[in-house]
Amino acid sequence: MESLIVSLLIGAIAGWLAGQVVKGAGFGLVGNIIVGILGSVVAGWLLPKIGLFIGGGLIGAIINAAIGGVIVLLVLSFIRKNA
């Protein structure tokens, strides 16, 4: 239960950070949590493939998820613009 709460908190922070970087693409609190969690999954898959390793711990998890969240938001805004 505790790890779920920590994951949601990391997702919320990372989603908010990603929303700040990609202006106009925020989705509110729940949307930002979802973007942060998706971003964490994307970053966990993509960053090691390109050889980028960010330190562990809570700060590293937030940074990784924020990078992935930015990627997710950019893809979503591209899809929204072209749809």
C-alpha positions in Angstrom: 0.0 0.0 0.0 2.8 2.4 0.9 4.6 1.8 -2.5 1.3 2.6 -4.3 1.0 6.0 -2.5 4.7 6.7 -3.2 4.2 5.9 -6.9 1.1 8.1 -7.1 3.1 10.9 -5.4 6.0 10.6 -7.8 3.6 10.4 -10.7 1.8 13.6 -9.5 5.1 15.5 -9.1 6.5 14.3 -12.4 3.3 15.0 -14.3 3.2 18.5 -12.8 6.8 19.1 -13.8 6.2 17.8 -17.3 3.1 20.1 -17.6 5.3 23.0 -16.6 7.9 22.2 -19.3 5.4 21.6 -22.0 3.1 24.6 -21.7 -0.5 24.2 -22.5 -0.5 20.4 -22.2 -1.5 20.0 -18.6 -4.4 17.7 -17.8 -5.3 18.7 -14.2 -4.3 16.7 -11.1 -5.6 13.3 -12.1 -4.4 13.7 -15.7 -0.9 14.8 -14.4 -0.7 11.7 -12.2 -1.5 9.5 -15.2 1.0 11.3 -17.4 3.6 11.0 -14.7 3.0 7.2 -14.3 3.0 6.7 -18.0 6.1 8.9 -18.2 7.8 6.7 -15.6 7.1 3.6 -17.7 8.3 5.3 -20.9 11.4 6.6 -19.3 12.1 3.2 -17.7 12.1 1.6 -21.1 13.6 4.4 -23.3 16.3 6.0 -21.2 18.4 2.8 -20.7 18.1 2.1 -24.5 19.8 5.4 -25.3 22.4 5.0 -22.6 21.1 7.6 -20.2 21.2 6.6 -16.5 20.0 8.9 -13.8 20.8 8.1 -10.2 18.5 6.1 -8.0 16.3 7.1 -5.1 13.3 9.3 -4.9 14.8 12.3 -6.8 16.1 10.1 -9.6 12.7 8.5 -9.9 11.0 11.9 -10.1 13.5 13.1 -12.8 13.1 9.9 -14.8 9.3 10.1 -14.7 9.4 13.8 -15.5 11.5 13.2 -18.6 9.2 10.4 -19.6 6.2 12.7 -18.9 7.6 15.4 -21.2 7.9 12.8 -23.9 4.3 11.6 -23.4 3.0 15.1 -23.4 4.8 16.0 -26.6 3.5 12.9 -28.3 -0.1 13.7 -27.0 0.1 17.3 -28.1 1.4 16.2 -31.5 -1.5 13.7 -31.9 -4.0 16.3 -30.7 -2.8 18.9 -33.1 -2.9 16.5 -36.1 -6.2 14.9 -35.3 
